[in-house]
């Protein structure tokens, strides 16, 4: 497949990142929503697109995303057209309703992905995984953990912060302030909403937080059993799980991705990996890879389907 080349009007990484997020429209059928109960008596909302296929593609979204984001719908449509059934799931608290437990979701919460896969295995023997950004990290970590992956055939991930710590530092750079502020505003709203049900959730210093690492120190880490943000990053960075993956997996990280640190391009680790392939196109931005054509598919969607369907 030809390397990605952005349209002329998307002449820098920020345009490549922002254009698809704000201006792309994806026309696709209405999903069938299913709510399942988690082992800890919480819930996860799943969006299904079925056509009686024997193959299922499970899609995991990014930080503060959901199953209706255009990058999810774009891949869902592409997979559906290629003959897959689709399951696009929402992380805890991302489907428009605050989840029941004090915990939220985070970059390493593979217990929920395992719940999704086990639920899907009741109906499908051939499962494929895809993830974007945080959802990509989650997918890779899941594949590198010692659980049953026998039903998983292949996986594709895009724009993955393989090292959470250095990627957090990267997104905290001045040139990325608009992204960090947007994520923080969304996360703060969820904490405030959660605090209405859990008064013990201290929000007195919440609005003074100005960076993601501080948010992770004060909320993400303690709510999910980590000592602090650094401990959380070390435990959940998929970089440390790559060597254990034994499912054919494609990682696509654009060199100009404004969110990714140099650690997110581990050519040295993956050069001789038997099943994990790293592709680093020069362009693409973060969850970008836009292209203008009659079929409406982005380059990333075409790349994913080609990887899934090639023998």
WOFENUR-V384864 format. One line per field, one symbol per residue. burial: 1 if it has 24 or more other ideal C-beta (glycine too) atoms within 12 Angstrom, else 0. A space follows every 50 residues. Layout:
# WOFENUR-V384864
burial = ???
This chain:
# WOFENUR-V384864
burial = 00010100010011111011100101010010010101000111111111 00101111111111111111111111111111011111111111100110 10111111111111111111000100111111111111111111100010 11111111111111111111110001001100110111011001000000 10100100101111111111111101001001101111111101101111 11111111111011110001000011111110111111111000001111 11111011000
